[in-house]
Every structure is written in C-alpha cells, then in structure tokens.
Amino acid sequence: MNQLLYKKMNELLTKDEFASLCTIISSSGSAPRHEGTKMLVLQNGTIFGTVGGGKIEERIRKEALASISDQKPRLLKYSLIDPNHGDPGVCGGTVEVFVEPITPENKIIVVGGGHVGKAVVRLAKFLGYRVAVSDDREQFCTPEEIPDADEFFPVPMKDLPKATRITPSTYVVLATRGSSIDIEGMEPLLDTPSAFLGVIGSKRRWLTTKKALLDKGVDPKKLERVHSPLGLELNAETPEEIAVSIMAEIIMLKNNGTGRLMKAK
C-alpha cells in the first residue's frame, strides 16, 4: 500500500497539488493500526490508505486538511477508551499520528524575457527554484533564448493563469517592458493564490499602473498584495544586481527574514 501511496504523492507534486501525509508513529493496546501505517489526504478531502477508519480517521482527516491550509505539521494523540469523554473509539489503545503537509516545490514565474527577466531566471535556478518564463513575444520565450528556465509560456500575461497552475508555492515576478503591459494583463494574476506578486520599476511606474488598475475597477485590497517597487534597496544597477535585489526580497519573505544587516543583530 505504501508504494501506491508514494506513487500518488509523486503524481500530486508533478501537478503542483497539495496534500497531507498522516503517519502512525506509535500505537499501544488494541489500536486498529500499527506504527508506520500511512494515509494521504488530498486538498479536496479524498483519502488514500487508512489509519483505522471510523471516528479516529475522520478526526485525523480534518487535522490533515487544516495542515494543508496553514502548512504546519501536527502531532496528534488519541486514547481509544471512552467515547463519553470524547475518545474516538472504545478498543482500549492509544495512537500517536504525525501529520505533515506535502507541498509542491517552490516555483518562480518570471513574466518578461528581457535583460532583467533573464538575470532573475538564472539566479532563481541557481538558488534551486523551479523556474518558468512567460512573454507575449514568442521569440523572447524559448529554450534557446533563456536556457535556464524549466517551463515556457509564450502567452499574454492575462492568459498566464490559464496556461499554468499558480499555487501558494508560486512566486510571480513581473519584469515586463512597460507599465502598459502590466495594466493590461495583471488583473487575473491578482485573483490567484500565489505566494508573491512583485513588479519591477520605479515608484512612479507603480503609481501609474496602480491608478490605471483602480480606474478599471480593480479592488484596492487586491493591489495591497503587490510588491512594487520590487526588491531590497541595494542601489542595484545592472540586470544581475537587480536580480539579486529581487531574489533577496523573495527569500526574506519566504523565510520570514528581516532584511537587516547581520552585524546589526
């Protein structure tokens, strides 16, 4: 059973889907299943495998769904003695279950295959991210032009959410050639559950973009999630330096960093 379960986990990860793995790490008495028994819970609540069935399995399934939601593991302990005191069974044993979220690898989507976009792709790949690039100009979105990218989506920005799955593990960097491109295509990206949405450029460029989106009727609250100007202040000038600034902000936010100098700690 575990081999089939691992195969299903691999299928989910290749599709950028989330799940939670529940493993019995200890059991005593007349517990229904033994140590090492596993159950996989999908985001829609479907389960693969079993950790005993009945009320205990339903409680574990609910905790697994919560783990998918908040991306935090859980250590659960159940007594199976007296349902009148809230126990999920009467077989007389105890069970400890470790619940861990199964999360797709972090992916960065760079929109814009220009100089900065290429530099961000190179650096993100070096840092271990799976990297996709998108550009409405097909000649700027090919393996020959950007060999470090893993995926290519030569589509207008507004069509990007249809072309690829954007999840809470996806970081989107808009390194486009102008505010007009962002104004035309950003709105659908605001409705995705991406972990990050950043836009390169000056404060003036973002103010122009933001005003135009508000004039189009975009909800101001949706724009609050946008990081722009994008990157940490490094006085960066070259595309490579700008890429370092951008990736520094992404890493800082992903790891709950502060951006302070290490010597200032």
FINU-913691 format. One line per field, with one value per residue: residue number from 1; residue in one letter; chain; x, y, z of N, C-alpha, C in turn. Coordinates in Angstrom, 1 decimal. Layout:
<rs>
n	(NUM/...) $
res	(A/...) $
chain	(A/...) $
nc1	(X/...) $
nc2	(Y/...) $
nc3	(Z/...) $
cac1	(X/...) $
cac2	(Y/...) $
cac3	(Z/...) $
cc1	(X/...) $
cc2	(Y/...) $
cc3	(Z/...) $
</rs>
This chain:
<rs>
n	(1/2/3/4/5/6/7/8/9/10/11/12/13/14/15/16/17/18/19/20/21/22/23/24/25/26/27/28/29/30/31/32/33/34/35/36/37/38/39/40/41/42/43/44/45/46/47/48/49/50/51/52/53/54/55/56/57/58/59/60/61/62/63/64/65/66/67/68/69/70/71/72/73/74/75/76/77/78/79/80/81/82/83/84/85/86/87/88/89/90/91/92/93/94/95/96/97/98/99/100/101/102/103/104/105/106/107/108/109/110/111/112/113/114/115/116/117/118/119/120/121/122/123/124/125/126/127/128/129/130/131/132/133/134/135/136/137/138/139/140/141/142/143/144/145/146/147/148/149/150/151/152/153/154/155/156/157/158/159/160/161/162/163/164/165/166/167/168/169/170/171/172/173/174/175/176/177/178/179/180/181/182/183/184/185/186/187/188/189/190/191/192/193/194/195/196/197/198/199/200/201/202/203/204/205/206/207/208/209/210/211/212/213/214/215/216/217/218/219/220/221/222/223/224/225/226/227/228/229/230/231/232/233/234/235/236/237/238/239/240/241/242/243/244/245/246/247/248/249/250/251/252/253/254/255/256/257/258/259/260/261/262/263/264/265) $
res	(M/N/Q/L/L/Y/K/K/M/N/E/L/L/T/K/D/E/F/A/S/L/C/T/I/I/S/S/S/G/S/A/P/R/H/E/G/T/K/M/L/V/L/Q/N/G/T/I/F/G/T/V/G/G/G/K/I/E/E/R/I/R/K/E/A/L/A/S/I/S/D/Q/K/P/R/L/L/K/Y/S/L/I/D/P/N/H/G/D/P/G/V/C/G/G/T/V/E/V/F/V/E/P/I/T/P/E/N/K/I/I/V/V/G/G/G/H/V/G/K/A/V/V/R/L/A/K/F/L/G/Y/R/V/A/V/S/D/D/R/E/Q/F/C/T/P/E/E/I/P/D/A/D/E/F/F/P/V/P/M/K/D/L/P/K/A/T/R/I/T/P/S/T/Y/V/V/L/A/T/R/G/S/S/I/D/I/E/G/M/E/P/L/L/D/T/P/S/A/F/L/G/V/I/G/S/K/R/R/W/L/T/T/K/K/A/L/L/D/K/G/V/D/P/K/K/L/E/R/V/H/S/P/L/G/L/E/L/N/A/E/T/P/E/E/I/A/V/S/I/M/A/E/I/I/M/L/K/N/N/G/T/G/R/L/M/K/A/K) $
chain	(A/A/A/A/A/A/A/A/A/A/A/A/A/A/A/A/A/A/A/A/A/A/A/A/A/A/A/A/A/A/A/A/A/A/A/A/A/A/A/A/A/A/A/A/A/A/A/A/A/A/A/A/A/A/A/A/A/A/A/A/A/A/A/A/A/A/A/A/A/A/A/A/A/A/A/A/A/A/A/A/A/A/A/A/A/A/A/A/A/A/A/A/A/A/A/A/A/A/A/A/A/A/A/A/A/A/A/A/A/A/A/A/A/A/A/A/A/A/A/A/A/A/A/A/A/A/A/A/A/A/A/A/A/A/A/A/A/A/A/A/A/A/A/A/A/A/A/A/A/A/A/A/A/A/A/A/A/A/A/A/A/A/A/A/A/A/A/A/A/A/A/A/A/A/A/A/A/A/A/A/A/A/A/A/A/A/A/A/A/A/A/A/A/A/A/A/A/A/A/A/A/A/A/A/A/A/A/A/A/A/A/A/A/A/A/A/A/A/A/A/A/A/A/A/A/A/A/A/A/A/A/A/A/A/A/A/A/A/A/A/A/A/A/A/A/A/A/A/A/A/A/A/A/A/A/A/A/A/A/A/A/A/A/A/A) $
nc1	(0.8/2.0/3.7/2.0/0.8/3.0/3.5/1.2/1.6/3.8/2.6/0.8/2.5/3.9/1.8/1.6/-0.1/-1.5/-1.2/-1.6/0.3/-0.3/1.0/1.1/2.9/3.3/1.7/-0.5/-1.8/-5.1/-5.1/-6.3/-4.5/-1.0/2.4/3.9/1.9/0.2/-1.6/-2.8/-4.0/-5.9/-6.3/-8.9/-10.2/-10.3/-9.1/-6.3/-5.3/-5.5/-5.9/-7.2/-10.0/-13.4/-14.3/-11.8/-10.3/-11.7/-11.3/-8.5/-8.4/-9.6/-7.7/-5.6/-6.5/-6.5/-3.8/-2.9/-4.0/-2.8/-0.1/1.4/2.9/1.5/1.3/-0.5/-2.5/-4.4/-6.7/-8.3/-10.7/-13.0/-15.8/-17.6/-16.1/-15.1/-13.4/-12.3/-13.1/-13.4/-11.7/-9.5/-6.9/-4.0/-3.0/-0.6/-0.1/1.6/1.2/1.9/2.3/2.3/3.9/4.1/7.2/8.8/8.1/9.1/7.7/8.7/7.7/8.3/10.9/13.2/16.4/16.5/14.7/15.8/18.1/17.0/15.8/18.1/19.4/17.4/17.2/19.7/19.5/17.9/15.2/12.3/11.8/9.9/9.2/7.6/6.3/4.7/5.8/6.9/9.5/11.1/10.8/11.9/13.7/16.2/16.6/16.4/17.9/18.0/15.5/12.8/10.2/8.1/6.0/4.6/2.6/0.0/0.1/-2.4/-3.4/-1.9/-2.7/-4.4/-2.7/-0.9/-0.7/-1.1/0.0/-0.1/2.6/3.9/5.8/5.5/7.1/7.0/8.6/8.4/8.2/7.1/4.7/2.2/1.9/1.6/-0.7/-2.6/-2.5/-2.3/-4.5/-5.9/-3.9/-4.0/-6.1/-5.1/-3.8/-1.1/2.1/3.5/3.6/5.2/6.4/8.6/10.4/10.1/8.9/7.2/6.4/4.9/2.9/1.6/0.7/-0.9/-2.9/-4.2/-5.2/-7.0/-8.8/-9.9/-11.5/-10.5/-10.3/-9.2/-8.1/-7.0/-4.8/-3.1/-1.5/0.6/4.0/5.9/7.9/9.9/12.1/15.0/16.6/19.5/20.9/21.1/22.2/23.0/21.4/22.0/22.6/20.1/18.6/19.6/18.7/15.9/15.6/16.5/14.6/12.4/13.4/13.8/11.1/10.0/11.3/10.7/12.5/14.3/15.7/17.6/21.0/23.4/25.3/23.9/22.3) $
nc2	(-1.2/1.3/1.8/2.4/4.6/6.4/6.7/8.0/10.4/11.4/11.9/13.9/16.0/16.5/17.7/20.1/20.1/20.1/18.2/16.1/14.1/11.4/9.7/6.9/7.0/5.8/3.2/1.6/-1.1/-2.1/-0.7/0.2/0.2/-0.3/1.0/3.1/2.9/4.6/7.4/9.3/12.5/14.4/17.7/18.2/16.6/13.9/10.6/8.4/5.2/4.1/4.8/3.5/3.9/4.9/7.1/8.0/8.2/10.1/12.4/12.7/13.1/15.7/17.2/16.9/18.3/20.9/21.2/21.3/23.7/25.6/25.0/23.7/21.2/18.5/16.9/14.4/12.9/10.2/8.7/5.6/4.8/5.8/7.0/8.7/10.6/11.9/10.4/8.9/6.2/2.7/0.7/0.4/1.2/3.4/6.0/7.7/10.1/11.5/14.3/15.8/18.5/18.1/19.6/21.3/21.9/25.1/27.5/29.9/32.2/34.1/36.9/38.3/38.5/40.0/41.7/41.9/40.0/37.7/37.6/37.2/34.7/33.1/33.4/32.5/29.9/28.9/29.1/27.1/27.0/25.9/27.1/29.2/30.9/33.6/35.3/37.6/37.9/35.6/35.0/35.8/33.9/31.2/28.0/28.4/31.1/31.6/29.5/28.6/28.3/26.2/25.9/27.2/29.8/31.3/33.5/36.1/38.1/38.2/35.7/33.9/32.6/30.6/29.1/27.9/26.3/28.2/28.4/28.5/28.1/29.4/32.0/35.1/37.2/40.2/41.3/43.1/45.0/47.5/49.7/49.7/47.1/45.7/46.9/46.0/43.3/42.4/42.0/39.4/37.9/38.9/37.5/35.0/32.4/33.0/32.9/35.3/38.4/40.4/43.6/45.0/48.2/51.8/53.9/55.8/54.4/52.3/53.7/54.8/52.5/51.4/53.4/53.2/50.6/50.8/52.7/51.0/49.6/47.7/46.0/47.8/46.5/44.2/45.1/45.6/43.5/43.5/43.7/46.4/49.3/46.5/44.4/44.5/47.4/48.0/49.8/48.8/48.4/47.0/44.4/41.9/42.7/43.8/41.5/40.1/41.8/41.5/38.7/38.6/39.9/38.1/35.7/36.7/37.2/34.6/33.1/34.4/36.5/39.5/41.4/43.0/44.1/41.6/42.0/43.8/42.5) $
nc3	(0.0/0.8/-1.3/-3.4/-2.4/-2.2/-4.9/-5.6/-4.2/-5.6/-8.1/-7.4/-6.7/-9.1/-10.4/-9.1/-6.8/-3.6/-0.5/2.4/4.6/6.7/9.4/11.5/14.4/16.8/18.6/21.0/23.0/22.0/19.5/16.2/14.0/13.1/14.0/11.5/9.6/7.0/5.7/3.1/2.5/0.4/-1.0/-1.6/0.3/-0.2/0.5/0.6/1.4/4.9/8.3/10.2/10.1/10.9/13.6/14.5/12.2/10.8/12.4/12.1/9.4/9.2/10.7/8.9/6.7/7.8/8.2/5.5/4.9/6.6/6.4/8.3/10.4/12.5/15.6/16.8/19.4/20.5/22.7/22.9/24.4/26.0/24.7/25.8/27.0/25.0/23.4/20.3/20.0/21.3/21.7/23.4/23.1/22.5/20.2/18.3/15.9/13.3/11.3/8.3/6.0/2.5/0.1/-3.1/-4.9/-4.6/-7.0/-9.4/-11.4/-14.1/-15.6/-18.6/-20.8/-21.0/-20.3/-17.4/-16.7/-17.7/-16.1/-13.5/-13.9/-14.2/-11.7/-9.9/-10.7/-10.0/-7.3/-6.7/-7.3/-9.1/-12.3/-14.4/-17.4/-19.0/-21.8/-24.0/-26.4/-28.5/-29.4/-27.3/-25.4/-25.3/-25.2/-26.3/-26.1/-23.4/-21.6/-19.0/-17.9/-16.8/-17.8/-20.3/-21.3/-23.8/-23.8/-23.6/-20.6/-19.2/-19.8/-18.5/-16.0/-17.0/-18.5/-16.8/-13.6/-10.8/-7.6/-3.9/-3.6/-5.5/-6.9/-8.4/-10.7/-12.2/-14.8/-16.9/-20.0/-19.7/-18.2/-19.4/-20.3/-17.9/-16.9/-18.6/-18.3/-15.6/-13.9/-13.8/-12.5/-9.9/-8.7/-8.2/-6.0/-5.5/-3.8/-3.8/-5.5/-7.5/-8.9/-11.1/-11.4/-11.1/-8.4/-9.5/-11.8/-10.7/-9.4/-11.6/-12.8/-10.8/-10.5/-13.0/-12.9/-10.8/-11.9/-13.7/-12.2/-10.4/-7.3/-4.6/-2.3/-3.4/-4.7/-2.6/-2.1/-3.9/-4.5/-5.0/-5.7/-6.7/-4.8/-2.6/-1.2/-2.7/-4.2/-6.8/-10.1/-12.6/-14.6/-13.4/-10.8/-10.0/-10.2/-8.0/-5.9/-6.2/-5.8/-3.2/-1.7/-2.1/-0.9/1.7/2.5/2.2/4.1/6.4/7.1/8.1/6.6/7.7/8.4/9.1/11.1/12.6/14.3) $
cac1	(0.0/2.8/4.3/0.9/0.6/4.1/3.2/0.1/2.2/4.6/1.7/0.3/3.6/4.1/0.7/1.5/-1.2/-1.1/-1.8/-1.1/0.6/-0.6/1.7/1.1/4.3/3.2/0.4/-0.4/-3.1/-5.8/-5.2/-6.7/-3.4/0.3/3.3/4.3/0.7/0.1/-2.8/-2.7/-5.3/-5.8/-6.8/-10.4/-10.6/-10.2/-8.0/-5.7/-4.9/-6.4/-5.2/-8.1/-11.4/-14.3/-14.2/-10.4/-9.8/-12.3/-10.6/-7.2/-8.6/-9.9/-6.5/-4.8/-6.9/-6.1/-2.4/-2.7/-4.4/-1.8/1.2/2.1/2.7/0.8/1.5/-1.8/-2.5/-5.8/-7.0/-9.5/-11.2/-14.3/-16.4/-18.3/-15.2/-14.6/-12.5/-12.9/-13.2/-13.5/-10.9/-8.7/-5.5/-3.7/-2.4/0.0/-0.1/2.3/0.6/2.8/1.8/3.1/3.9/4.9/8.4/8.6/8.3/9.1/7.4/9.2/7.0/9.2/12.2/14.3/17.6/16.3/14.0/16.8/19.0/16.2/15.7/19.4/19.7/16.4/17.5/20.9/19.1/17.2/13.8/11.8/11.6/9.1/9.3/6.4/6.4/3.8/6.7/7.4/10.9/11.8/10.3/12.3/14.9/17.4/16.8/16.5/18.2/18.0/14.1/12.2/9.0/7.9/4.6/4.6/1.2/-0.2/0.0/-3.7/-3.8/-1.0/-3.3/-5.0/-1.6/-0.2/-1.3/-0.4/-0.4/0.6/4.1/4.4/6.3/5.4/7.9/6.7/9.8/7.9/8.9/6.4/3.5/1.1/1.8/1.1/-2.1/-3.5/-2.5/-2.1/-5.7/-6.1/-2.9/-4.4/-7.0/-4.5/-3.3/0.4/2.7/4.2/3.4/6.1/6.5/9.8/10.2/10.2/7.7/6.3/5.8/3.9/1.7/0.8/0.0/-2.0/-4.1/-4.9/-6.0/-8.1/-9.7/-10.6/-12.4/-9.9/-10.5/-7.9/-7.5/-6.2/-3.5/-2.2/-0.6/1.6/5.3/6.4/9.0/10.3/13.5/15.6/17.4/20.9/21.4/21.5/22.2/23.0/20.4/22.3/22.4/18.7/18.1/20.0/17.8/14.6/15.6/16.8/13.3/11.6/14.0/13.5/9.7/9.7/11.9/10.4/13.7/14.0/16.4/18.6/22.4/23.7/26.0/23.1/21.6) $
cac2	(0.0/2.5/2.1/3.1/5.9/7.3/7.0/9.1/11.6/11.9/12.4/15.2/17.0/16.9/18.6/21.2/20.0/19.9/17.1/15.9/12.7/11.1/8.5/6.5/6.8/4.9/2.7/0.6/-1.7/-2.6/0.3/-0.5/0.0/-0.3/2.0/3.1/3.0/5.9/7.8/10.5/13.3/15.4/19.0/18.1/15.7/12.5/9.9/7.2/4.5/4.2/4.7/2.8/4.1/5.4/8.5/8.5/8.5/11.4/13.4/12.9/13.8/17.1/17.8/16.9/19.4/22.1/21.2/21.7/25.1/26.5/24.5/23.4/19.8/18.3/15.6/14.1/11.7/9.8/7.5/4.9/4.2/6.2/8.0/9.6/11.6/12.5/9.5/8.4/4.7/2.0/-0.5/0.4/1.5/4.8/6.2/9.0/10.3/12.7/14.9/16.7/18.9/17.8/20.9/21.3/22.7/26.5/27.8/31.3/32.6/35.4/37.5/39.2/37.8/40.9/41.6/41.7/38.7/36.6/37.5/36.6/33.3/32.4/33.4/31.7/28.5/28.7/29.1/25.8/27.1/25.6/28.4/29.3/32.3/33.9/36.6/37.6/37.9/34.2/34.9/36.0/32.9/29.9/27.4/28.9/32.5/31.5/28.1/28.2/28.1/24.8/25.9/28.4/30.1/32.4/34.0/37.4/38.0/37.9/34.3/33.1/31.7/29.5/28.3/27.1/26.3/29.1/27.9/29.2/27.9/30.1/33.4/35.7/38.4/40.9/42.1/43.4/46.1/48.7/49.8/49.4/45.6/45.4/47.4/45.2/41.8/42.0/41.8/38.0/37.4/39.3/36.6/33.7/32.3/33.0/33.4/36.6/39.0/41.6/44.3/45.9/49.5/52.9/54.3/56.4/53.4/51.6/54.6/54.9/51.2/51.2/54.3/52.7/49.5/51.3/53.2/49.9/49.0/46.7/46.2/48.3/45.5/43.2/45.7/45.7/42.3/43.7/44.3/47.3/48.7/45.2/44.2/45.3/48.6/47.7/50.6/47.9/49.0/46.0/43.3/40.9/43.2/43.9/40.2/39.8/42.6/40.8/37.4/38.8/40.1/36.8/34.8/37.3/37.0/33.2/32.6/35.3/37.3/41.0/42.3/43.8/43.6/40.5/42.6/44.7/41.6) $
cac3	(0.0/0.9/-2.6/-4.2/-1.7/-2.6/-6.3/-5.7/-3.8/-6.7/-9.1/-7.0/-6.7/-10.5/-10.9/-8.2/-5.9/-2.1/0.2/3.8/4.9/8.1/9.7/12.9/14.8/17.9/19.0/22.1/23.3/20.8/18.4/15.0/13.0/13.8/13.6/10.1/8.7/6.4/5.0/2.3/2.4/-0.7/-0.7/-1.7/1.3/-0.6/1.2/0.1/2.6/6.1/9.7/11.2/9.9/11.9/14.1/14.6/10.9/10.4/13.1/11.5/8.1/9.4/11.0/7.7/5.9/8.4/7.9/4.2/4.9/7.3/6.1/9.6/10.8/13.7/16.3/17.4/20.2/20.8/23.5/22.4/25.6/26.5/23.8/26.7/27.4/23.7/22.7/19.1/19.9/22.6/21.6/24.6/22.9/22.2/18.9/18.0/14.5/12.8/10.1/7.7/4.7/1.3/-0.7/-4.3/-4.8/-4.9/-8.4/-9.7/-12.8/-14.5/-16.8/-19.3/-21.1/-21.3/-19.6/-16.0/-16.6/-17.9/-14.9/-12.5/-14.2/-14.0/-10.3/-9.3/-11.0/-9.2/-5.9/-6.5/-7.6/-10.5/-12.9/-15.6/-18.0/-19.9/-22.5/-25.1/-27.6/-28.5/-29.6/-26.0/-24.5/-25.9/-24.5/-26.9/-25.6/-21.9/-21.4/-17.6/-17.5/-16.9/-18.5/-21.2/-21.6/-24.7/-23.9/-22.9/-19.2/-18.8/-20.0/-17.8/-15.0/-17.7/-19.1/-15.8/-12.3/-9.8/-6.2/-2.8/-3.6/-6.7/-6.8/-9.7/-10.8/-13.4/-15.3/-18.2/-20.7/-19.5/-17.4/-20.2/-20.3/-16.5/-16.7/-19.5/-18.0/-14.2/-13.1/-13.5/-11.5/-8.6/-8.2/-8.0/-4.6/-5.5/-2.5/-4.0/-6.8/-7.5/-10.2/-11.2/-11.8/-10.1/-7.7/-10.5/-12.7/-10.0/-9.1/-12.8/-13.0/-9.8/-10.8/-14.1/-12.5/-10.0/-12.8/-14.4/-11.2/-9.6/-5.9/-3.9/-1.4/-4.2/-5.0/-1.4/-2.0/-4.8/-4.0/-6.0/-6.5/-6.3/-4.4/-1.5/-1.6/-2.9/-5.2/-7.9/-11.5/-13.7/-14.5/-12.4/-9.4/-9.8/-9.9/-6.6/-5.1/-6.3/-5.1/-1.8/-1.1/-2.1/0.1/3.0/2.8/2.3/5.3/7.5/7.5/8.4/5.7/8.5/8.3/10.1/12.2/13.4/15.2) $
cc1	(0.9/3.4/3.2/0.7/1.7/4.0/2.2/0.7/3.0/3.7/1.1/1.3/3.9/3.0/0.6/0.3/-0.7/-1.8/-1.2/-0.8/0.5/0.1/1.5/2.5/4.4/1.8/0.5/-1.8/-3.8/-6.1/-5.5/-5.5/-2.1/1.2/3.7/3.1/0.5/-1.2/-2.5/-4.0/-5.1/-6.5/-8.4/-11.0/-10.6/-9.0/-7.6/-5.0/-5.8/-5.5/-6.2/-9.6/-12.1/-14.0/-12.8/-9.9/-10.4/-11.6/-9.2/-7.3/-8.8/-8.6/-5.5/-5.2/-6.5/-4.6/-2.1/-3.0/-3.3/-0.3/2.0/1.9/2.0/1.2/0.2/-1.7/-4.0/-5.8/-8.3/-10.2/-12.7/-14.9/-17.2/-17.4/-14.5/-13.6/-13.1/-13.0/-13.2/-12.6/-9.8/-7.2/-5.3/-2.9/-1.8/0.2/0.6/1.7/1.5/2.3/2.8/2.9/4.7/6.2/8.1/9.0/8.3/8.7/7.8/8.4/7.8/10.5/13.3/15.5/17.4/15.6/14.9/17.7/18.3/16.1/17.0/19.7/18.7/16.7/18.7/20.5/18.2/15.7/13.5/11.4/10.8/9.3/8.1/6.7/5.4/4.5/7.4/8.9/11.7/11.5/10.6/13.5/16.2/17.7/17.1/16.7/18.0/16.5/13.7/11.0/8.8/6.4/4.5/3.1/1.1/-0.3/-1.3/-4.1/-2.9/-1.7/-4.0/-3.9/-0.9/-0.9/-0.4/-0.9/0.2/2.1/4.7/4.7/6.3/6.2/7.5/7.9/9.5/8.6/8.2/5.2/2.3/0.8/1.2/-0.3/-3.0/-3.6/-2.5/-3.4/-6.0/-5.2/-3.3/-5.4/-6.4/-4.0/-1.8/0.9/3.2/3.8/4.2/6.2/7.8/9.5/10.3/8.9/6.7/5.6/4.6/2.7/0.9/0.0/-1.2/-3.2/-4.9/-5.8/-7.2/-9.2/-10.5/-11.5/-11.8/-10.0/-9.2/-7.3/-6.6/-4.9/-2.5/-1.2/0.6/2.8/5.9/6.7/9.5/11.8/13.9/16.5/18.9/21.6/21.9/21.3/22.1/21.8/20.7/22.2/20.9/18.1/18.4/19.0/16.4/14.6/15.8/15.4/12.4/12.1/13.7/12.0/9.4/10.2/11.7/11.6/13.3/14.7/17.5/20.0/22.6/24.4/25.2/22.2/22.1) $
cc2	(1.3/2.8/2.8/4.5/6.9/7.6/8.1/10.4/12.3/12.5/13.8/16.3/17.5/17.8/19.8/21.2/19.7/18.7/17.1/14.4/12.4/9.8/8.2/6.2/6.0/4.4/1.7/0.0/-2.2/-1.6/-0.4/-0.7/0.2/0.8/1.9/3.1/4.4/6.1/9.1/11.2/14.4/16.7/19.0/17.1/14.2/11.9/8.7/6.5/4.7/4.1/4.2/2.9/4.7/6.8/8.9/8.9/9.9/12.5/13.7/13.5/15.3/17.8/17.9/18.1/20.8/22.2/21.7/23.2/26.0/26.1/24.2/21.9/19.7/17.0/15.4/12.8/11.4/8.6/6.9/4.1/4.5/7.3/9.0/10.8/12.2/11.6/9.0/6.9/4.1/0.8/-0.7/0.8/3.0/4.9/7.6/9.0/11.6/13.1/15.9/17.2/18.5/18.9/20.8/22.2/24.1/26.7/29.3/31.4/34.0/35.8/38.6/38.6/38.8/40.7/41.2/40.3/37.6/36.4/36.9/35.1/32.5/32.3/32.5/30.2/28.1/28.4/27.8/25.9/26.4/26.9/28.3/30.8/32.4/35.3/36.5/37.6/36.5/34.1/35.2/34.9/31.5/29.3/28.0/30.3/32.5/30.1/27.7/27.9/26.6/24.8/27.2/28.6/31.4/32.9/35.4/37.2/37.6/36.4/33.4/32.1/30.5/28.6/27.5/27.3/27.2/28.8/28.8/28.9/28.6/31.6/34.0/37.0/39.0/41.8/42.5/44.7/47.4/48.6/49.4/47.8/45.1/45.7/46.5/43.8/41.4/41.5/40.3/37.4/37.8/38.3/35.2/33.6/32.3/33.5/34.8/37.1/40.4/42.2/45.2/47.3/50.5/53.1/54.9/55.4/52.7/52.4/54.8/53.6/51.1/52.1/53.7/51.5/49.8/51.9/52.2/49.2/47.8/47.0/46.7/47.3/44.5/43.8/45.8/44.6/42.5/44.3/45.1/48.6/47.4/45.1/45.0/46.4/48.2/48.7/49.8/48.7/48.0/45.0/42.3/41.4/43.4/42.5/39.8/40.5/41.9/39.5/37.5/39.1/38.9/35.9/35.4/37.0/35.5/32.6/33.5/36.1/38.8/41.9/43.1/43.2/42.6/41.1/43.5/43.8/41.7) $
cc3	(0.0/-0.5/-3.5/-3.7/-2.2/-4.1/-6.4/-5.3/-4.9/-7.8/-8.7/-7.1/-8.2/-11.1/-10.0/-7.3/-4.5/-1.5/1.6/4.0/6.4/8.4/11.2/13.3/16.1/18.2/20.1/22.3/22.0/19.8/17.1/14.0/13.8/13.3/12.1/9.1/8.3/5.7/4.3/2.2/1.4/-0.3/-0.7/-0.6/1.0/0.1/0.4/1.3/3.7/7.3/10.7/10.9/11.0/12.3/14.2/13.2/10.4/11.1/12.5/10.2/8.2/9.8/9.8/6.8/6.4/8.2/6.5/4.1/5.5/7.1/7.3/9.9/12.2/14.3/17.1/18.3/20.6/21.7/23.0/23.5/25.9/25.6/24.6/27.1/26.1/22.9/21.4/18.9/21.3/22.6/22.7/24.3/22.8/20.9/18.8/16.5/14.2/11.4/9.5/6.3/3.6/0.3/-1.9/-4.1/-5.2/-6.3/-8.5/-11.2/-13.1/-15.7/-17.4/-19.5/-21.5/-20.4/-18.1/-15.8/-16.7/-16.7/-13.7/-12.7/-13.8/-12.5/-9.6/-9.5/-10.1/-7.7/-5.7/-6.8/-9.0/-11.1/-14.3/-16.1/-19.0/-20.5/-23.7/-26.4/-27.6/-28.7/-28.3/-25.0/-25.1/-25.1/-25.1/-26.3/-24.1/-21.5/-19.9/-17.1/-17.7/-17.8/-19.2/-21.5/-22.4/-24.9/-23.3/-21.4/-18.7/-18.9/-19.2/-16.7/-15.7/-18.3/-18.1/-14.5/-11.4/-8.5/-5.2/-2.7/-4.8/-6.4/-8.2/-9.7/-12.2/-13.8/-16.7/-18.8/-20.5/-18.7/-18.1/-20.3/-19.0/-16.4/-17.5/-18.9/-16.6/-13.5/-12.8/-12.5/-10.1/-7.9/-8.0/-6.5/-4.5/-4.1/-2.6/-5.4/-6.7/-8.9/-10.1/-11.6/-10.7/-9.4/-8.6/-11.4/-12.0/-9.7/-10.4/-13.1/-12.1/-10.1/-11.9/-13.8/-11.6/-10.9/-13.6/-13.5/-10.4/-8.1/-5.3/-3.0/-2.2/-4.5/-3.8/-1.4/-3.0/-4.2/-5.2/-5.4/-5.9/-5.9/-3.2/-2.0/-1.6/-3.8/-6.5/-9.2/-12.6/-13.6/-13.5/-11.0/-9.1/-9.5/-8.5/-5.6/-5.0/-5.5/-3.6/-1.1/-1.0/-1.0/1.5/3.4/3.0/3.6/6.5/8.0/7.7/7.4/6.4/8.2/9.4/11.3/13.1/14.4/16.6) $
</rs>
